[in-house]
Amino acid sequence: MSTPLSADRGPGGPLAGVKILDFTRVLSGPYCTALLADLGADVVKVESPQGDEYRHIGPFRNGESALFQLVNRNKQGIALDLKSPPGRSLAAQLAARADVLVENFRPGVAARLGLGYPSLSARNPALIHASISGFGQSGPLRELPAFDLVAQAMSGFMALTGEPLGPPMKSGESIGDLAAGLFCSWAILAALFERTRTGRGRQIDVAMVDALIAMLPTAVAQWMFGAAPPTRNGNRHPISTPFGVYPSSDGYVVICVLSSAQFAALTACIGRPELAADPRYASDELRTRHEPQITSLLTNWSRTLTVAAALERLHAAGVPASRVESPEEVFTGSHVRERAVLSTTAHPLLGAIPAMEQPVHFSGLGRGRQRPAPALDEHHQAVLERWLGDVDE
C-alpha cells in the first residue's frame, strides 16, 4: 500500500528540489544517497520486489534491520521488477525526470536493464549518472564481484593494518563501502555544480578499490621517497614518533607528537626534560629511527598512572592525547550529544529509534529532522504522481 508523502519531506537544505533515482543496494550506494537525502534531495530508492539485501541483515527489532534504517533514512521507497518490460519501462520514465541516477550493479548490468548512461542521456542530456562498483566500469578486474573485504584486501588497506609481525587485518568498519559512497556523493555534487554552467550531465565511475587507494597518502609517500616500503605498524604512526597507543594501569592512552615543541612538552611532562635536547631525538625522523627507546620510556611512565591521571598531566602540558573510548561511550557521550551526530527518528513500527546525521554543520540548516527508511514500496503511488504526474502505470 502506498503512503502519501507529507508536506515536510525531511530536513530541507542545499539540495532541495534535486531528484535522485537510487538503484543501489547494501551499503556503498545507499550511504552515498543517504548523505544527499540528508541535505534535502528528493531521493527515491528503487528496490526489487524482494527488497534490498540489507532488509534481511541484522541486528533486527520487530523484523526491521538497524543497518537498513541507518543508511536509507530520508528516502522514499518504490519497488520495481526490472526483469519485466513494464518495470524497465517505468524505470526509464523515472530516469527521464531525474537529475541524478545512482546504481551499484555489477558493470554491464545497468546497460542490459536499459539504465546505462548512453541510452538515458540521449533522452535526458542533463542526467548525472553515477555508478559504484568494486573495480570500476573499465579495467582488467571490472567483471569481478566485490565486497568491502575484497576491496580492503586488493587496495593495500589490509596489508597496512595490524601488528607488524601479525597477519593483515581488516578495518573495524566497512571502510571500502563507505569511502566509495562518500567519494560518489562528492562527485555528484561537483557534477551538479558543473551542470549549472553547461546544462549537461556527466557519467561518474567510482570504484571501491580506487577510493581506498586514494585514502593512502602516507603509504604512497613512503613508497615514493621512503627508505623502506610501507608495512603494518600496529597502533603506532608509520612515520612520526611518539605517535601511538600506550598502556596505563587501567586502560590505554593515545599520545600524538609531531613537532619538536610538542616533544619538549612531553619530555617535561614525564619528568625527563633533558631528552628534548638529546641529539638522537632532534627531529621527527630521528625520533622514529629511535622509536623503541622512546616507546620504552613512555610505557614505563604511563603504566604507573591511571588513564585519567595520565591525561590530566598530558593535557596540562599541552600534549595531544586521549583515552581509547568504546563505541557505547562515544555514542552516549557529551560530544555526540552536543554536536548532534546522532539523533532520534519516529518509526511507525518501532517508535523512537536512533538515527545517523551527516557530520557537517551548515549554517541555517537544522538537525534532528530525520525520517525513517521507507517500507518496501511504501511510496509507490506518491512517487509516480510527483515525478510523472500520473498515478497510473
N, C-alpha and C positions, 0 to 999 in steps of 0.2 A: 504494500500500500504506500502510495506516495504522500509525503508530508509537505505541506506548503511551507515555503521559507518565510521567516518573519521579516519585518521591515528592517530590523537591525541584523545585517549579515556578518556580524563579527566585529573585529577590532577597528575596521576602517584603516586609514593610513595612506602612505605614499603610493601604493599600488591599487587603490580603489578604482574599480572600473576595468581593470585588466582581466580579460577572460583567459583562463588557463585550463586546458584539457589534459587531464592527468591519467595516462595509461600505465602508471608504474605500480610495482608490487614490492613487497617485503620491506627493504629499508632505504637503499640509496635514493631512489626516486621519490618515495613518499616523504623522506626527510627534506629533500630539496623543495618539494611543493608545499610542505608544511611551513617552511620558512617564508615562502612567498605569500601563503594564505595569512600568516601572522601579520603581514603588512597590508592586508586588505584586499588582496587579489581574489577574484571570483574563481575559485578552484573547484572543478568538477572531477571527482575521482570516478573513473570508468573501470568497473570490475567485471570479471566473468560471472556467470550465474552461480558459480561455486564460491566466489569471493576471493579476495586477496589471501595468500597463504598465511599471512600474519594474523588473520582472524582465528586461525587454528593453532597458533603457537602461544603457550602460556608465558607467564602466570595468568590464571583466569580468576574472575569473580563473577558468579552467576552466568557463566558461559561467555563472558566478554573478556577479550585479551587486553592486557595492560599495554603491551607493545603496540598493538594496532591503534589503541586510543591515543597514545602519546604522539605517534608520527602521522596521524591522519586528522588532527584537530583542524577545526575551522574550514572543513571541506564539505561540499555537497556530494551525495553519492548516487550513482546510476549504474545499473547492470546491463551489459550488452553481450550477446553471444556473437563474438567476432568470427566464429566459424560458419555463421549463417549469412547469406546475402543480405537479409533485412538488417542484421546487426551491423555489418560492414557499411551498408548504405547510410544508416543513421549516424555512425561514427564519422563518416566523411562529411555529412551535413554539418555536424557539430564542429568539425575541424575547419570548415569553410567560414565559420563565425568566430573562431578562436584567435586570440592574439599570440598565444603560446601553446605548443603541444609538447609534452614531455613523455618519453617512453623509455623503458629499460628492458625491452625484449632482447633476445639474442640477435646479433647482426643479421639482417636479411628478413627477419620475421615481419617487421613493420611494413616493408615493401610488399611482401606477399599478402598482407592483410589490406592493402590499398592505403596504408598510412605512412608511406615513405615520403621524404621531403620533395622529390621531383614532382610527383603527382599532386600532392596537396598544395605546393607553392604555385603550381600552374593555375589553380583555381583561386588561391588566396596568397598573392605575392607578398603580403605584409606578415605572413605567418613566420614566427620563430619556432624552429623545430629542434628540440634538444633530445639527444639520445645518450643514455648512460649504459655502459657495458663493462665487462671485465677488462678487455684488452683493446677496445676501440672498434670503430667501424672498418678500419683497414689494418694491414699489418699481418705478419705470419701467424699470430695467435688468435685472430679475430673469431674463429669458429669455436674456440674452447669455452666450455661453461666455466663460470667463476662465481665463487662465494667470497666473502670477506677474507676468510682464512687463506684461500688460494692467492688473493691479491696481496696479502701481507707477506706470504712466502715468496712470491715472484717479483716483489718490488725491492727486496733487500731489507724491508722493515723488520722481519722476524730475525734475520741474521744479526741485526744490530741490537736486539732486545734480549736480555737475560744476563746471567752471570758469565764472566769471562771463560771459565772452564766448564760451564754447563751447556745444555742444549739450547738451540734457538727457542724463543718464547713469543707467543702472540701478545698483542696489546690487551689490556683489560677491557677494552670496548671494541666494537666493530668499526675500527678507525678507517678501514678502506671504504666501506659503505658511506660513512659519514663525510669523509673527505670528498668523495665523488659528488655526493649530494650538495655539499657546500660550494664546491667549485662550479657545479652546474647552475646553482641559483645565482652565483656571481656572474657567470657568462650570460645568463638570461637577462639580467639587469643591464649589462653592457649592450646587449643586442637591442633591448627596448629603447635605450638612450640613442643608439645609432639610428634606429628607425624614425625617431623624431626629425632627423635631418634628411634621410634618404627615402622614407616611406616604404622601404623594403625590409623583409625579414632576413634571417640567417639560418643556416644549418649548424648546429652545435654538436660536437662529438666529444664526450667525456669518457675516459677510461679509468677504472678504479686503480689500476696499477700505475698509470701516469700520475694520478692525483697523489698517490703515496710517494712516488719518486720526487714529485715537486715539493714534498714536505721533508726532504732530507738535505737541507743546505749544509749542515755540519758535516755529514758524511761525504757529500760531494766536495766540500772544501778540503777534507783530509785526503780524499782521492786525488784532488788536483795538485796540492802542494805539500802534503804531509809526508813525513819520513816513513810512516807505516800505514798500511791500508786500514780503513775503518773496520771496527770489530765491536764485539759486545763489551760493555764496561760495567754491567750491573747497575748499581744506583749512583755511580759517580759520573761526572761530566767527562766526555771523551777528550776535551781539550783543556779545560780550566780546573784549577785546584787551589784550595779545597772547595769542592762543589759537589755535595752528595748527602747521604743519609748516615747518621752516626747514632750508636746506641746510647740510651740513658738507663737509669736504674729502673724505670717503669715504662719504657717505650722507645721511640725514635725521634731524633731531631734532624731537620734538614738545615744545612748551613751552606750559604752561597756567597763565595768571594770571587770577585772578578778583578778588582783593581788592587794596587799596592796599598792604597789608603785603607781599603777595607781589610786587607790582610794585617796591617798595623793595628787596626782597631780590634781585630780578632785575637791577635797575639797578646795585646794588653788585657783583653777580657779573660783569657785563660791563665793569666799570670806569667806569661813568657814574652814580655815586650822586646827583649833583646833579639828575638827571632826575626823581627821586622828588618833589622839591619844585617842579617846573615846573607852573604852573597849567594848562597845556594837557593835563596827564596826571593831574589831581587826582581823577578818578573813572573808573569803568569806561566810562560813556557818553562822557566826553571822550576817553578813550584810543581808543575805537572811532572817534570822529569824526576822530582824527588817526592812524588805522591805517597809512596809507602811510609816514609818518615813522618810526613805531615799527618797522614791518617792515624798513625800510631799515637802521636801527640794529642790529637783531638779526641780520639777514642778513650785514651786514659783519662782525659779531663771530663768528657761527657758521661762516662759510666758512673762517676761518683755523684751525679746530680739527677734529680727528677727532671722530666720534660719541662715542667713549669719553672723550676729553678734555673735551668739552663736557658730557657727562652727569656726569662726576666733579665739575666745578665747580658745575653746577646743583644736584645732589643735596646737595653740601656746604652750599650756600646755602639749602636747604630749598625749592627751586622745583620744583613738579611737572613732571617731564619724562621722556621715554623715547626709546628708539630705535624705528624702524619695523621690526618683525621680519617675516620671511617666514613663511608658514604652516608650512613644514617646521621652521623654528627654533622656532615655537610648539609644534607637535605633539610634538617630541622634546625640549623644554626642561624645565628643573627644575620650573617652576611646574605644568605639566600633569602631570608625574610625581608630584610631592608631593601635589597636590590630587586625583589620580586622576580627571581629567576624561576621559581615555581609558583603556581597559583592554584586556584580551585575552579573546577567547572561543574555544572549541574548536568548529570547524565540521566536520561529518562528512566533507566532501569536500576542504576547503581547509586543514584543520589549524588552527593558531593564527592568528587574524586580529584586527586591531584592532576594538574596539567602543566606541561612544559611551556615556557615562554622563550621566544627568540631572545638572545642575550643583549642586543643593542638597544640603548635607550634613545628614542627620538623625541626631541622637544615637542610638546603638544600632543603626543600620542600616548594615551593611557595604557595601562596593563591590567591584567586580571579580567579580561572580557572574552576568554577563550570559549569556543563552542566544542562540544564533544565530537568525536569521529562519527560519521554517519552510519546508520544501519544499512545493511545491504539493500541497494536500490531504493533507499529512503526518499530521494528527491527526484525520482524519475520524471513524473509529470511536470513538476515545478521547473526543472531544468529545461525540458523541451519547450515549455511555454515561454520562459525567459530568454532562451538562446535562439529559438527558432520561430517563436511567435505562434506556435501551433501545438496543441496537446495531443494531436492525433499522430500516430506513427504510420 
